[in-house]
């Protein structure tokens, strides 16, 4: 069911609420951890969160979505879905009061965990991208040296031309044979797949006969793929068209009233799509056609009839399963509707980032390893994309404000030739101010606090507060900064900057992100008459059946959380053991002094008495009490070990979702989580198949 909501009736302040809540609990947990640890604070070393290998979607198409990324956006809804199930035990003295508090804050607590996991994953991927960029630079230099050496060698051996020709022919034949065998394998895989062909003449005809584009998109919807040469042809034609546009697209005059020469009734903004073709882009195209409108007025202002425009605000590729389809569909739409479809560049339209996050892997899975020429055309198309769009009431760009003194004229000063040379924004050169500016525009995020600060969560870009947004909008006579770049639960979120409605608007259009494994809505923003409205949707709306089932999403969630625990198992076990020892000492002292008056047992015997098994655990789970800790101790240990990587997570509040019970056997908790990872469970946990099956059934319940 598609929901249309105005900015006046629904304004989200989750970021502010979450930050206040997180700071309070973070201080409490830090204070507790400091008071109870006389030893050094650097007792553990954490391994990086495991990054999942690319996996198939069932049709040979690749996806590089990581398990930690899946958890980041699925775990909050998982908690809410399981909160009312079989977890009836209450560990507080005042269950009614604490139950109310728990229900009130559960969504915020789990959202904090999810965002921390996503931020950790983002930092790792940015570091990986920077490393890859450095390696590629070294590889290019090495390749140049090799070519130079080869030329020198050929000159020195010019007298042995016949022998060299024979060697070259042999090499060429071997290379040709290998390429032919690979091509034959790909042809066998796609033997039952419809191939789409499109000529240069047909591409040229799209702008004069735009309705033709829908036949090509319909073929993509039905699972057809373009041939290798056709993909290159589309990307090349689109790059040429995009390079003809300025870096800042100015639609302000076209958004004026008809009396003043305006021709656009509505400007629609589409946020990140991230390779979500069937469950997001196809749905959006229907909404723009009026097929899924929620009111009569939405039938006006469509880009397809010339009365509206649509801005796709970057991040078309990566993390989903159909980056190629999404990118090709958008490039075709640009060619068919050049004056009504606009494509902004996002941080994933970057040669290095798209290689790290999965777009290149998907391309190779589709067309074989020899995709260098196709990838070069994709890189050119990425670099050709404009940077921002401005209307009469809003500026639209992917991440947001790069600095406190930024003006949109700075974007206009970037020529199309200048931006097209920047294939990657990873690690700009010291003197490359244009690349630095573009990087900050693509990677920055809003924050509830005033001022600006480095975006440490992402590893690059800036964070800007409402005061900075308000000043920028006032200086430019605008009302909205519309940006994307962040997944939000409802598909949209507003950060209000003043009482007159000035706002930073976030729109995210990939429903069930990432790769269909999440629980978030997707949304689009409509600008009309100087105001914004929103249409949100989820993957199950309409007839779409392409998303993952709830059970599959749960499996992704639990598997991802298990990967995090397994990656930090040694440090967690050390900290849990420390907590268990403290608890055991307290229990021995309590027994000693509680029976001191009756004299029923000598003090020496009471001090050395071994604790009995706890009755709080099920009969099948009763183990030595020395391996058990309280939820408070469990939460302190989790915070102590994982705080640097997952800050601002209130582990005590989410304990009942991931380690339920009044008493927690920490060894069983660790064994349980590690048994669900991709590691060899029989070696790491010693659990038999029956126990693992029981654990999985409990998780899936």
C-alpha positions in Angstrom: 0.0 0.0 0.0 1.4 3.3 -1.1 1.2 6.1 1.5 1.2 9.8 0.7 2.2 12.1 3.5 2.7 15.9 3.6 5.7 17.4 5.3 3.4 19.3 7.6 1.6 16.3 9.0 4.6 14.0 9.5 8.0 15.2 10.5 10.6 12.7 11.7 13.0 13.7 14.4 14.5 10.2 15.0 18.0 11.5 14.8 17.7 14.0 17.6 15.7 11.6 19.8 18.2 8.8 19.2 21.2 10.9 19.9 19.8 12.1 23.3 18.9 8.6 24.3 22.3 7.2 23.1 24.3 9.8 25.0 22.5 9.2 28.2 23.0 5.4 28.1 26.5 5.6 26.7 27.6 7.7 29.7 25.9 5.3 32.1 27.6 2.3 30.5 31.0 4.0 30.3 30.8 5.0 34.0 29.9 1.5 35.0 32.6 -0.1 32.9 35.2 2.2 34.4 34.2 1.7 38.0 34.2 -2.1 37.8 37.6 -2.5 36.0 40.7 -1.8 38.0 42.8 -3.4 35.2 43.8 -1.8 31.9 41.2 -0.8 29.5 43.0 -2.3 26.4 42.4 -5.9 27.3 41.2 -7.0 23.9 41.9 -6.8 20.2 38.9 -6.9 17.8 38.9 -8.4 14.4 37.2 -6.5 11.6 33.6 -7.5 10.9 33.6 -10.2 8.2 32.5 -9.1 4.8 30.3 -11.6 3.0 31.3 -13.0 -0.3 29.2 -12.1 -3.4 26.3 -14.5 -3.7 23.9 -15.4 -6.5 20.3 -14.3 -6.7 19.3 -17.5 -8.4 19.9 -16.4 -12.0 23.6 -16.1 -12.1 23.6 -12.5 -11.1 26.0 -11.4 -8.5 25.6 -9.4 -5.3 28.3 -8.2 -2.9 26.0 -7.2 -0.1 27.8 -7.8 3.2 26.3 -9.5 6.2 26.9 -6.6 8.5 25.1 -4.3 6.0 22.1 -6.7 6.0 22.0 -6.6 9.8 22.2 -2.9 10.0 18.8 -2.4 8.4 17.1 -5.6 9.3 17.8 -6.0 13.0 15.5 -3.2 14.2 12.4 -4.7 12.5 13.5 -8.2 13.6 13.4 -7.0 17.2 10.0 -5.4 16.8 8.6 -8.5 15.1 9.8 -10.9 17.9 9.2 -8.6 20.9 5.8 -10.0 21.6 6.6 -13.7 21.1 7.9 -16.1 23.8 10.1 -13.7 25.7 7.9 -13.4 28.8 10.6 -13.4 31.5 11.2 -10.1 33.3 14.4 -9.4 35.1 13.4 -6.2 36.9 11.8 -5.6 40.3 9.2 -3.4 38.8 8.1 -5.3 35.6 5.2 -3.0 34.7 7.2 0.2 34.7 10.2 -1.3 32.9 8.0 -3.1 30.4 6.5 0.2 29.4 10.0 1.8 29.1 11.2 -1.2 27.1 8.3 -0.9 24.6 8.9 2.8 24.3 12.6 2.6 23.6 13.0 -0.8 21.9 12.8 0.7 18.4 15.3 3.4 19.2 17.7 0.9 20.8 17.7 -1.5 17.9 17.9 1.4 15.4 21.0 2.6 17.3 22.6 -0.9 16.9 21.7 -1.0 13.2 23.1 2.4 12.5 26.3 1.6 14.4 26.8 -1.6 12.4 26.1 0.2 9.2 28.6 3.0 10.1 31.2 0.4 11.0 30.7 -1.3 7.7 30.8 2.0 5.8 34.2 2.9 7.3 35.6 -0.5 6.4 34.4 -0.3 2.8 35.8 3.2 2.4 39.2 2.0 3.8 39.0 -0.9 1.3 38.2 1.5 -1.5 41.2 3.7 -0.6 43.5 0.7 -0.5 42.1 -0.5 -3.9 42.7 2.9 -5.4 46.3 2.9 -4.1 46.9 -0.7 -5.5 45.4 0.3 -8.9 47.6 3.3 -9.1 50.7 1.1 -8.4 49.4 -1.4 -10.9 49.0 1.2 -13.6 52.6 2.4 -13.0 53.9 -1.2 -13.1 52.0 -1.8 -16.3 53.5 1.3 -17.9 57.0 0.0 -16.8 56.2 -3.4 -18.3 55.1 -1.9 -21.6 58.2 0.2 -21.8 60.4 -2.8 -21.1 58.5 -4.8 -23.7 59.0 -2.1 -26.3 62.7 -1.9 -25.5 62.9 -5.7 -25.8 61.1 -5.7 -29.1 63.6 -3.1 -30.5 66.5 -5.1 -29.3 65.2 -8.3 -30.9 64.0 -6.7 -34.2 66.4 -8.9 -36.1 64.5 -12.0 -34.9 61.2 -10.9 -36.3 60.1 -14.3 -37.6 60.7 -15.9 -34.2 58.9 -13.1 -32.4 56.0 -13.4 -34.8 55.6 -17.0 -34.1 55.7 -16.4 -30.4 53.1 -13.7 -30.7 50.9 -15.8 -32.8 51.0 -18.6 -30.3 50.2 -16.2 -27.4 47.4 -14.6 -29.4 46.0 -18.0 -30.3 46.0 -19.1 -26.6 44.4 -15.9 -25.6 41.8 -16.1 -28.3 41.0 -19.7 -27.3 40.6 -18.9 -23.7 38.3 -15.9 -24.5 36.3 -18.1 -26.9 35.8 -20.8 -24.3 34.7 -18.2 -21.8 32.3 -16.7 -24.3 30.9 -20.1 -25.1 30.2 -20.7 -21.4 28.4 -17.4 -21.1 26.4 -18.2 -24.2 25.3 -21.6 -22.7 24.3 -19.8 -19.5 22.2 -17.3 -21.4 20.8 -19.7 -24.0 17.3 -19.4 -22.6 17.6 -15.7 -21.9 16.1 -13.2 -24.3 18.8 -10.8 -25.7 17.9 -7.2 -26.4 19.6 -5.4 -29.3 19.7 -1.7 -29.9 21.5 0.1 -32.7 22.9 3.6 -32.8 20.0 4.7 -35.0 17.5 3.4 -32.6 19.2 5.2 -29.7 19.1 8.4 -31.7 15.4 7.9 -32.4 14.5 7.8 -28.7 14.4 11.5 -28.2 12.0 12.0 -31.0 9.9 8.9 -30.2 10.3 8.5 -26.4 7.5 5.9 -26.1 9.9 3.4 -27.7 11.9 3.3 -24.5 9.1 1.5 -22.6 9.5 -1.5 -24.8 13.2 -1.8 -23.9 12.4 -1.4 -20.2 9.6 -3.9 -20.4 12.1 -6.4 -21.8 14.4 -5.8 -18.8 11.4 -6.3 -16.5 10.9 -9.7 -18.1 14.5 -10.8 -17.5 16.0 -10.1 -20.9 19.6 -8.7 -21.0 21.4 -6.5 -23.5 24.3 -7.8 -25.5 27.8 -6.7 -24.7 28.1 -4.2 -27.6 24.6 -2.9 -26.9 25.5 -2.1 -23.3 28.6 -0.2 -24.5 26.5 1.6 -27.1 23.9 2.8 -24.5 26.5 3.9 -22.0 28.5 5.8 -24.7 25.4 7.6 -26.1 24.3 8.6 -22.6 27.8 9.8 -21.7 27.7 12.1 -24.7 24.3 13.5 -23.7 25.3 14.0 -20.0 28.5 15.8 -20.9 26.4 18.4 -22.8 24.7 19.4 -19.5 26.2 21.8 -16.9 27.3 20.6 -13.5 24.3 22.5 -11.9 21.0 22.0 -13.7 18.8 25.1 -13.2 15.1 24.4 -13.3 14.0 27.4 -11.4 12.5 29.3 -14.4 10.7 26.1 -15.6 9.1 25.7 -12.2 7.6 29.2 -12.3 3.8 29.6 -13.0 2.6 29.1 -16.5 1.9 32.9 -16.7 5.6 33.4 -16.1 6.7 30.9 -18.7 7.0 27.8 -16.5 6.3 24.4 -17.9 6.9 22.1 -14.9 4.1 21.5 -12.5 6.0 19.0 -10.4 9.6 18.0 -9.8 9.9 14.5 -8.4 13.1 13.4 -6.6 14.1 9.7 -6.4 16.7 8.7 -3.8 19.2 5.9 -3.7 18.1 2.8 -5.8 21.2 0.6 -5.2 20.4 -2.0 -7.8 16.8 -2.4 -6.7 15.1 -2.9 -10.0 11.9 -4.9 -9.7 10.8 -3.9 -6.2 11.8 -0.2 -6.4 12.5 1.3 -9.8 9.7 -0.4 -11.6 7.3 0.7 -8.9 8.6 4.3 -9.1 8.1 4.4 -12.9 4.5 3.3 -12.5 4.0 6.0 -9.8 5.4 8.6 -12.2 3.0 7.4 -14.9 0.1 7.9 -12.6 -0.6 4.2 -12.3 0.0 4.2 -8.5 -1.1 7.7 -7.6 -2.8 8.4 -4.3 -4.7 11.5 -5.3 -6.1 13.1 -8.5 -3.6 15.9 -8.4 -0.7 13.4 -8.6 -1.9 12.6 -12.1 -0.4 15.9 -13.2 3.2 16.8 -13.4 4.5 13.6 -15.0 7.8 13.7 -16.8 6.4 11.4 -19.5 3.9 13.9 -20.7 6.2 16.9 -20.3 4.4 18.5 -17.4 6.9 17.4 -14.8 10.5 16.4 -14.3 12.2 13.7 -12.3 15.6 13.8 -10.7 17.3 10.5 -9.9 19.6 11.6 -7.1 22.5 9.2 -7.4 23.6 5.8 -6.0 22.0 3.8 -8.9 24.3 0.9 -8.4 25.8 -1.5 -5.8 24.5 -3.6 -3.0 21.4 -4.8 -4.9 21.2 -7.6 -7.4 20.3 -5.6 -10.5 22.7 -2.7 -10.8 23.1 -3.2 -14.5 19.4 -3.1 -15.2 18.9 0.0 -13.1 21.7 1.9 -14.7 20.8 0.9 -18.3 17.1 1.8 -17.7 18.0 5.2 -16.3 20.4 6.0 -19.2 17.7 5.0 -21.7 15.2 7.2 -20.0 17.7 10.1 -20.1 18.1 9.6 -23.8 14.3 9.4 -24.4 13.4 12.3 -22.2 16.5 14.6 -22.1 14.5 17.6 -20.8 12.5 15.9 -18.2 14.8 13.2 -16.7 17.9 14.3 -14.8 20.6 12.1 -13.3 22.7 13.4 -10.4 26.0 11.7 -9.4 26.2 9.9 -6.1 29.1 8.6 -4.2 28.6 5.1 -5.7 28.9 6.4 -9.2 32.7 6.2 -8.7 35.0 3.7 -10.5 36.6 2.5 -7.2 33.6 2.5 -5.0 31.5 0.7 -7.6 34.2 -1.9 -7.9 34.4 -2.5 -4.1 30.7 -2.6 -3.4 29.7 -5.0 -6.1 28.7 -3.4 -9.4 31.8 -4.7 -11.3 31.3 -8.1 -9.8 27.7 -8.2 -11.1 28.9 -7.1 -14.5 31.4 -9.9 -14.7 28.9 -12.4 -13.5 26.6 -11.3 -16.3 29.1 -11.0 -19.1 32.2 -12.9 -18.1 35.6 -11.7 -16.7 36.5 -9.8 -19.9 34.4 -6.8 -19.3 37.1 -4.1 -19.4 35.6 -2.2 -22.3 32.1 -2.3 -20.8 33.5 -1.1 -17.4 35.3 1.7 -19.0 32.1 2.9 -20.6 30.4 2.7 -17.2 33.2 4.7 -15.7 32.8 7.4 -18.3 29.0 7.5 -17.8 29.5 7.9 -14.0 32.0 10.7 -14.5 29.7 12.5 -17.0 26.8 12.8 -14.5 25.9 16.4 -13.3 26.3 17.2 -9.6 23.1 19.0 -8.6 19.7 20.4 -9.6 18.2 23.6 -8.3 14.5 24.6 -8.5 12.6 27.6 -7.4 12.4 26.3 -3.8 15.0 23.5 -3.4 18.5 22.4 -4.2 18.9 18.7 -4.9 22.2 16.9 -4.5 23.3 13.5 -3.2 24.9 14.1 0.2 24.6 17.7 1.0 26.6 20.7 2.1 30.4 20.3 1.8 31.4 23.2 4.0 29.8 26.1 6.0 30.5 28.7 3.3 29.3 26.7 0.3 27.4 28.4 -2.5 25.7 26.6 -5.4 27.7 28.8 -7.8 30.7 26.8 -7.0 29.1 23.8 -8.7 28.2 25.9 -11.7 31.9 26.8 -12.0 32.8 23.1 -12.6 32.8 22.5 -16.3 31.5 19.3 -17.8 35.1 18.5 -19.0 36.5 19.1 -15.5 34.0 16.8 -13.7 34.3 14.1 -16.5 38.0 13.6 -15.8 37.2 12.7 -12.2 36.6 8.9 -12.4 37.0 8.4 -8.6 36.6 10.8 -5.6 38.5 8.4 -3.4 41.6 10.1 -1.9 41.7 13.3 -4.0 45.1 14.8 -4.7 46.2 17.6 -2.4 45.8 20.3 -5.0 42.6 18.9 -6.6 40.1 21.3 -5.0 37.3 20.2 -7.5 37.6 16.6 -6.5 37.6 17.5 -2.8 34.5 19.6 -3.3 32.7 16.8 -5.2 33.7 14.2 -2.6 32.2 16.3 0.3 29.0 16.9 -1.7 28.6 13.2 -2.3 29.6 11.9 1.1 28.3 14.4 3.7 25.3 13.9 6.1 23.1 16.2 8.2 23.3 16.0 12.0 21.0 17.3 14.8 23.7 19.3 16.5 24.8 22.8 15.3 27.9 23.4 13.3 30.0 21.2 11.1 32.4 18.3 11.8 34.2 15.6 9.9 32.0 12.7 9.0 33.9 10.0 11.0 31.1 7.5 10.6 31.8 7.3 6.9 35.5 8.0 6.8 35.0 11.0 4.5 32.7 14.0 3.9 31.3 16.3 6.5 28.4 16.4 9.0 26.3 19.6 8.9 23.8 20.9 11.5 20.5 22.7 11.1 22.0 26.1 11.6 24.3 25.5 8.6 21.4 24.3 6.5 19.3 27.3 7.6 22.0 29.8 6.7 22.6 28.2 3.3 18.9 28.1 2.3 18.4 31.7 3.5 21.3 32.9 1.5 20.0 31.3 -1.7 16.3 32.1 -1.1 15.4 28.4 -0.9 13.2 26.3 1.4 14.6 22.8 1.1 17.8 20.9 0.8 16.8 17.6 -0.7 19.4 14.9 -0.4 19.7 11.1 -0.3 22.7 9.0 0.7 21.2 7.5 4.0 18.7 4.7 4.4 15.8 5.8 6.6 12.9 3.6 7.9 10.0 5.4 6.2 12.0 6.2 3.0 12.1 9.9 3.9 13.1 12.0 6.9 13.1 15.8 7.6 15.5 17.8 9.7 13.6 21.0 10.4 15.8 24.1 10.6 13.4 26.8 11.6 9.7 27.5 12.4 9.0 28.5 8.8 9.6 25.0 7.4 13.2 25.2 6.1 14.3 21.7 6.1 17.0 19.2 5.1 15.0 16.4 3.4 16.4 12.9 3.1 14.8 10.6 0.5 15.8 6.9 0.1 14.0 4.9 -2.6 15.4 1.4 -2.3 12.8 -0.5 -0.4 13.9 -3.4 1.8 17.5 -2.3 1.6 20.0 -3.8 1.1 19.3 -6.3 -1.7 15.7 -7.0 -0.5 16.9 -8.2 2.9 15.9 -5.1 4.9 12.6 -3.8 6.3 12.6 -0.1 5.3 10.1 1.6 3.0 11.2 3.3 -0.1 9.9 6.8 -1.0 9.9 9.6 -3.5 9.6 13.4 -2.9 7.3 15.6 -5.0 8.0 19.3 -5.2 4.9 21.3 -6.2 4.1 25.0 -5.6 7.0 25.4 -3.3 6.1 22.5 -0.9 7.0 18.8 -0.6 4.9 15.7 -0.4 6.0 12.1 0.0 4.9 8.8 -1.4 6.3 5.7 0.4 6.0 2.1 -0.5 7.4 -1.3 0.4 8.4 -4.3 -1.7 5.1 -6.1 -1.2 2.9 -3.3 -2.6 1.0 -4.2 -5.8 1.9 -7.4 -7.6 5.6 -7.3 -6.9 6.9 -10.7 -5.6 10.6 -10.2 -6.2 11.7 -9.4 -2.7 12.9 -11.8 0.0 10.4 -13.5 2.2 10.3 -12.6 5.9 12.0 -15.8 6.8 14.8 -15.1 4.4 15.2 -11.7 5.9 15.4 -13.1 9.4 18.0 -15.6 8.3 20.1 -12.7 6.9 19.7 -10.9 10.1 20.7 -13.7 12.5 23.5 -14.8 10.2 24.9 -11.2 10.1 24.7 -10.8 13.9 26.5 -14.1 14.3 29.3 -12.9 12.1 29.9 -9.9 14.3 30.0 -12.0 17.5 32.2 -14.6 15.9 34.7 -12.0 14.6 35.1 -10.8 18.2 34.7 -14.1 20.1 38.1 -14.2 21.8 37.8 -10.7 23.2 34.2 -11.3 24.3 35.0 -14.6 26.0 37.8 -12.9 27.9 35.5 -10.2 29.1 32.6 -12.5 29.9 35.0 -14.7 32.0 36.1 -11.7 34.0 32.4 -10.8 34.7 31.7 -14.4 35.7 34.6 -14.4 38.2 33.3 -11.2 39.8 29.8 -12.7 40.1 31.2 -15.9 41.6 33.2 -14.0 44.2 30.1 -11.9 45.1 28.0 -15.0 45.5 30.5 -16.7 47.7 30.8 -13.7 50.0 27.0 -13.4 50.1 26.6 -17.0 51.2 29.4 -16.6 53.8 27.8 -13.6 55.5 24.2 -14.7 55.1 24.8 -17.8 57.2 27.2 -16.3 59.7 24.6 -16.0 62.4 23.3 -19.6 62.4 26.8 -21.2 62.3 25.5 -24.1 60.2 28.7 -24.3 58.2 32.3 -23.4 59.1 33.5 -20.3 57.3 36.3 -22.2 55.5 33.7 -24.6 54.0 31.3 -21.8 53.1 34.0 -19.8 51.3 35.1 -22.9 49.2 31.6 -24.2 48.5 30.9 -24.5 44.7 27.8 -22.7 43.4 24.9 -24.9 42.2 23.4 -24.8 38.8 20.9 -22.0 38.3 17.2 -22.9 38.0 16.5 -19.8 35.9 17.7 -21.7 32.8 15.6 -24.5 31.1 16.5 -28.0 32.2 18.2 -28.7 28.9 20.3 -25.6 29.2 21.4 -26.0 32.9 25.2 -25.7 33.1 27.8 -24.9 35.7 26.9 -21.6 37.3 30.5 -20.4 36.9 29.8 -19.8 33.2 26.8 -17.6 33.9 26.5 -13.8 34.2 23.7 -11.3 34.7 22.2 -9.3 31.9 23.9 -6.2 33.3 27.3 -7.9 33.2 26.6 -9.2 29.7 25.7 -5.7 28.5 28.8 -4.2 30.1 31.1 -6.8 28.4 29.4 -6.2 25.0 29.9 -2.5 25.4 33.5 -2.8 26.6 34.5 -5.0 23.6 32.4 -3.6 20.8 32.0 0.1 21.8 34.8 1.4 19.5 33.2 -0.4 16.5 29.6 -0.1 17.5 29.2 3.0 19.7 26.0 4.3 21.2 24.3 0.9 21.4 22.4 0.2 24.7 23.1 -3.5 24.9 21.1 -3.9 28.1 17.9 -2.8 26.4 18.3 -5.2 23.4 19.6 -8.1 25.5 16.2 -9.7 25.7 16.1 -9.9 21.9 19.5 -11.5 21.3 20.4 -13.2 24.6 17.1 -13.6 26.5 17.0 -14.8 30.1 17.4 -13.6 33.7 20.8 -15.3 33.7 23.0 -15.7 30.6 25.4 -18.6 30.1 28.0 -16.8 28.1 29.7 -19.9 26.7 26.4 -21.1 25.3 25.7 -17.6 23.9 29.0 -17.6 22.1 28.7 -21.2 20.9 25.2 -20.4 19.6 26.3 -17.4 17.6 29.4 -19.0 16.2 27.4 -22.1 15.1 25.3 -19.8 12.8 28.2 -18.3 11.0 29.8 -19.5 7.8 32.7 -21.0 9.8 33.1 -24.7 10.4 30.9 -25.1 13.5 32.1 -28.6 14.4 35.6 -27.2 14.8 34.8 -23.9 16.5 31.9 -24.9 18.8 31.8 -28.6 19.2 28.0 -28.6 18.7 26.3 -31.5 17.0 23.8 -31.2 14.1 20.8 -31.6 16.4 21.8 -28.7 18.6 22.5 -26.5 15.6 19.1 -27.4 14.1 17.4 -26.6 17.4 19.1 -23.2 17.5 18.1 -22.3 14.0 14.5 -23.3 14.7 14.5 -21.0 17.8 15.9 -18.2 15.7 13.4 -18.7 12.9 10.4 -18.9 15.3 
